[in-house]
Amino acid sequence: MSSIKSFSDHVQCGRLEVHPVGGFNGNRQLSQRLPHQLLSEFDRLDEDIHLVTLCVTELNGREENENHFPITYGIAVNVRTAEIYRASCQDRGPEEELEHAARALTGGPMVRIYDAKTEQLCIGPDSWVPFPHVDFWSQQDDKQILENLSIPPRAEPPHFVEHIRTTLI
């Protein structure tokens, strides 16, 4: 919260708006606690927070043939018009592989890699535990990678397996 507020120290008006988006009621029901925890934290804060958009769990889910999928995988905001829309990034850049390998595959903590004040991407110094059995996983077929390295295998975007393979290299 202090990081967000530091951008508006000189502003006397306006309001803090939040737009939680993500997660869905997957077959394994893994996304149920996080939205509740997040909203509870907002409620605990002294700041006046305005919930503008809420697209989580069943509000961000659809079902096909008894399989659950998210309606949207990500959003973007036009900072000039404040328009919010579904987004996907064709160019994920080299930092995605670094971040994914360091955090998601090894269970490491999430860190902020972009400094909005300086408008710079800052990676490192960092350390992480090597992903166990990387040689084994890099030799598996697409189906094995999808079934074993994804939380919702049937709901992953088309680039998921390619992304995991790139991350493992």
C-alpha positions in Angstrom: 0.0 0.0 0.0 2.8 2.4 0.8 4.3 1.8 -2.6 1.0 2.7 -4.3 0.4 5.7 -2.1 3.9 7.0 -2.9 2.8 7.9 -6.4 0.1 10.2 -5.2 1.8 12.0 -2.2 1.1 15.4 -3.8 -2.5 14.7 -4.9 -5.2 15.9 -2.6 -8.2 14.3 -4.4 -9.1 11.1 -6.1 -9.6 7.6 -4.8 -7.9 4.3 -4.6 -9.7 1.8 -6.9 -9.0 -1.9 -7.1 -9.9 -4.4 -9.8 -9.2 -8.0 -8.7 -9.2 -10.2 -11.7 -8.1 -13.8 -12.1 -8.6 -17.3 -10.8 -11.6 -19.4 -11.5 -13.5 -22.4 -10.1 -11.3 -25.0 -11.6 -11.9 -28.8 -11.3 -9.5 -28.9 -8.3 -11.0 -25.8 -6.5 -7.6 -24.2 -5.8 -8.6 -20.6 -6.3 -11.2 -20.3 -3.6 -9.3 -18.9 -0.7 -7.2 -16.2 -2.3 -10.1 -13.8 -3.2 -11.5 -14.0 0.3 -8.0 -13.3 1.8 -7.5 -10.4 -0.6 -10.9 -8.8 0.2 -10.3 -9.3 3.9 -7.0 -7.5 3.7 -8.6 -4.5 1.8 -11.2 -4.4 4.6 -8.5 -4.3 7.3 -6.7 -1.3 5.9 -7.4 2.3 7.0 -7.4 3.6 3.5 -10.7 4.2 1.7 -10.5 1.5 -1.0 -13.2 1.3 -3.8 -13.8 -2.1 -5.3 -14.6 -1.3 -8.9 -14.2 -4.6 -10.7 -14.4 -8.1 -9.2 -13.9 -10.9 -11.7 -12.7 -14.0 -9.7 -13.7 -17.6 -9.1 -17.2 -18.3 -10.4 -17.4 -14.7 -11.8 -14.4 -15.5 -14.1 -15.4 -19.1 -15.0 -17.1 -21.0 -17.6 -17.6 -24.8 -18.1 -17.4 -26.9 -21.2 -17.9 -30.7 -21.1 -17.5 -30.7 -17.3 -14.2 -28.9 -17.5 -13.7 -25.5 -16.0 -11.9 -22.6 -17.8 -11.3 -18.9 -17.0 -13.2 -16.4 -19.0 -10.2 -14.1 -19.0 -6.6 -14.8 -18.4 -5.5 -11.2 -17.9 -6.6 -7.5 -18.2 -5.1 -4.3 -19.3 -5.9 -0.7 -18.5 -5.8 2.3 -20.9 -4.3 4.8 -18.5 -5.6 7.8 -20.5 -9.3 6.6 -20.6 -9.4 4.2 -17.6 -10.9 1.6 -20.0 -10.3 -1.9 -18.7 -10.3 -4.8 -21.3 -9.2 -8.3 -21.7 -5.6 -8.6 -22.8 -3.0 -11.1 -23.8 0.6 -10.4 -24.5 2.2 -11.8 -27.6 5.7 -10.8 -26.5 6.3 -11.9 -23.0 10.0 -10.9 -23.0 12.9 -12.6 -21.4 11.9 -11.7 -17.8 8.9 -14.0 -17.9 11.1 -17.1 -18.1 13.4 -15.8 -15.4 10.5 -15.0 -13.1 8.6 -18.2 -13.8 11.7 -20.4 -13.2 12.7 -18.6 -10.1 9.2 -18.4 -8.5 6.6 -20.7 -9.8 8.6 -23.8 -10.6 10.7 -23.7 -7.4 8.2 -22.3 -5.0 10.1 -19.1 -4.4 8.4 -15.8 -3.3 7.0 -13.3 -5.7 9.0 -10.1 -6.0 8.5 -6.7 -7.7 10.7 -6.6 -10.8 9.4 -3.3 -12.2 10.1 0.1 -10.6 7.3 2.4 -11.8 9.0 5.5 -10.4 12.2 5.0 -12.5 10.3 3.1 -15.3 12.9 0.3 -15.2 12.8 -3.4 -15.1 15.1 -4.6 -12.3 15.9 -8.3 -12.0 18.3 -9.5 -9.2 20.4 -10.0 -7.5 18.4 -13.2 -6.8 18.9 -16.8 -5.9 16.7 -19.8 -6.1 16.8 -23.5 -5.6 17.3 -25.5 -8.9 14.1 -27.0 -10.2 14.3 -30.7 -9.3 14.7 -33.2 -12.2 15.0 -30.5 -14.9 16.5 -33.0 -17.4 13.7 -35.4 -16.9 11.0 -32.7 -17.4 12.7 -31.2 -20.4 12.4 -34.6 -22.2 8.7 -35.2 -21.5 6.1 -34.9 -24.2 3.6 -32.0 -24.2 0.9 -34.0 -22.6 3.1 -34.9 -19.6 4.2 -31.4 -19.1 0.6 -30.1 -19.3 -0.8 -32.7 -16.9 2.0 -32.4 -14.3 3.2 -28.8 -14.4 -0.1 -27.0 -14.7 -2.7 -26.5 -12.0 -5.6 -26.5 -14.5 -4.3 -28.5 -17.5 -7.4 -28.1 -19.6 -7.6 -24.4 -19.0 -4.1 -23.3 -19.9 -3.5 -20.9 -22.8 -2.1 -22.3 -26.0 1.5 -21.1 -25.3 1.7 -22.9 -21.9 3.8 -25.9 -22.8 6.1 -23.9 -25.0 6.6 -21.4 -22.2 7.4 -24.2 -19.7 9.9 -25.8 -22.1 11.6 -22.4 -22.6 11.7 -21.9 -18.8 13.3 -25.2 -18.3 16.1 -24.6 -20.7 
